[in-house]
Every structure is written in structure tokens, then in C-alpha cells.
Amino acid sequence: MLTDETKPSDFKKSEQADYTHIKGWGIDADPENDPVYPMKKRTNEEHEGYAWERPQQQPEDVEILKSVERPNLTAAFGTASPPEGVNGAIRKIAFRYSESSYGRWLPLVLADRVGALEGIIDDLKNGHVPNIFAERGWGAEWKYNKKNFLLKIAAAAAVTAVTISVLSSKKKNQD
């Protein structure tokens, strides 16, 4: 069961909300107690809101994942790439959660790692052998940080060995 899923309606601002319990709330509401009051020309536009025309909306030609806190697309233009593969499926799951949730960010980190692996597999399918050693910066790490680089390699080898032994022991127990 997903417990921290949120909907855009959960973030609607209530005009009747009382924020006086928050320390410092409304501290700038009194112009007589405002240190910049004599220098600032007040028109109270800050309180009424600014009137502006929304820029042209980016066309939604492909699936674009959107935050639950922001149900519409931003006005910023960019090149959207639709979520695809295993990493896209993980991203779709992550975008069900609030931006303040581990349920959002941990799957996105995992999706990045899976995407990197999918990229390597895609390179190999297209006949290109990636230079993982150079792309990951291991040459510089070896040159300037040998001790930690060797620790990382040892840790990765240990995790791999434990994973393989656990998986092989499960397979033997099933047989």
C-alpha cells in the first residue's frame, strides 16, 4: 500500500488558514516596523499579486512526468525524452510521490543507475564498446585518490561476492 501518495488538490492554498503559530509569520506586514520602509516605494503589489501573461505552453508531444505538487507543465521549454525501459517504469512510480518523500528520490536515484546500465547495454547492441573506465573518471581517481579507489573496488567486489553467494545458495536450496 502506498501511504504517502499525494494529489495536486492536497496542496491548494486555503485563504482561511491561520499561520500565526509560526514564529516570525507576518513580520513584514507592519510598514512602520519595516527597516527598508523609507527607501522602498510601496504599491502593495506584493500582496495583490502581479498581473502577467503566462508564456506559451510547451507542447506535450511525448509523455512528460509531472510533480504531484505541480499538476501542469512549467512554462520553460526543453527537449523532453519520454520515460522508457526499466528506468522509465521506475521513474513513473517515483513521480506518484511528493517531492519531499523518500518514495520519490530513492527510486529516481535507482532509475539513474538503471538508466546508465541500459545505456551501456544499448551501446553494446549498437556495436560501440564504451570506455567505462574513462567515462566514470576512474583514471583521475586512480591518479589522485588511490586509497579510496581501492576501497571502492574492494567494497564492490565484496558486495558482488555476497550477492552471488546468496543467490547461488537460494538456487541450491530450491533444487
Contacts in CASP RR format, 6 or more apart in sequence:
PFRMAT RR
TARGET T0000
AUTHOR 0000-0000-0000
METHOD contacts of the structure
MODEL  1
MLTDETKPSDFKKSEQADYTHIKGWGIDADPENDPVYPMKKRTNEEHEGY
AWERPQQQPEDVEILKSVERPNLTAAFGTASPPEGVNGAIRKIAFRYSES
SYGRWLPLVLADRVGALEGIIDDLKNGHVPNIFAERGWGAEWKYNKKNFL
LKIAAAAAVTAVTISVLSSKKKNQD
2 96 0 8 1.000
2 97 0 8 1.000
4 97 0 8 1.000
4 98 0 8 1.000
4 101 0 8 1.000
4 103 0 8 1.000
5 68 0 8 1.000
5 96 0 8 1.000
5 97 0 8 1.000
6 68 0 8 1.000
6 69 0 8 1.000
6 97 0 8 1.000
6 98 0 8 1.000
7 68 0 8 1.000
8 68 0 8 1.000
8 69 0 8 1.000
8 70 0 8 1.000
8 71 0 8 1.000
10 68 0 8 1.000
11 69 0 8 1.000
19 25 0 8 1.000
19 26 0 8 1.000
27 33 0 8 1.000
28 34 0 8 1.000
31 37 0 8 1.000
31 42 0 8 1.000
34 40 0 8 1.000
54 75 0 8 1.000
55 75 0 8 1.000
56 75 0 8 1.000
57 73 0 8 1.000
57 75 0 8 1.000
58 73 0 8 1.000
58 74 0 8 1.000
58 75 0 8 1.000
58 76 0 8 1.000
58 77 0 8 1.000
58 78 0 8 1.000
58 80 0 8 1.000
60 73 0 8 1.000
61 80 0 8 1.000
62 80 0 8 1.000
62 81 0 8 1.000
62 82 0 8 1.000
63 82 0 8 1.000
63 83 0 8 1.000
64 73 0 8 1.000
64 80 0 8 1.000
64 82 0 8 1.000
65 83 0 8 1.000
65 91 0 8 1.000
65 92 0 8 1.000
65 95 0 8 1.000
66 72 0 8 1.000
66 73 0 8 1.000
66 95 0 8 1.000
67 95 0 8 1.000
67 99 0 8 1.000
68 95 0 8 1.000
68 96 0 8 1.000
68 97 0 8 1.000
68 98 0 8 1.000
68 99 0 8 1.000
69 98 0 8 1.000
69 99 0 8 1.000
83 89 0 8 1.000
83 91 0 8 1.000
83 92 0 8 1.000
85 118 0 8 1.000
86 114 0 8 1.000
86 115 0 8 1.000
86 118 0 8 1.000
87 111 0 8 1.000
87 112 0 8 1.000
87 114 0 8 1.000
87 115 0 8 1.000
87 118 0 8 1.000
88 111 0 8 1.000
90 107 0 8 1.000
90 108 0 8 1.000
90 110 0 8 1.000
90 111 0 8 1.000
90 114 0 8 1.000
91 107 0 8 1.000
91 108 0 8 1.000
91 111 0 8 1.000
93 107 0 8 1.000
94 103 0 8 1.000
94 104 0 8 1.000
94 105 0 8 1.000
94 106 0 8 1.000
94 107 0 8 1.000
94 108 0 8 1.000
94 111 0 8 1.000
95 104 0 8 1.000
97 103 0 8 1.000
97 104 0 8 1.000
98 104 0 8 1.000
120 130 0 8 1.000
120 132 0 8 1.000
123 129 0 8 1.000
123 130 0 8 1.000
124 130 0 8 1.000
132 138 0 8 1.000
133 139 0 8 1.000
138 149 0 8 1.000
141 148 0 8 1.000
141 149 0 8 1.000
142 149 0 8 1.000
END
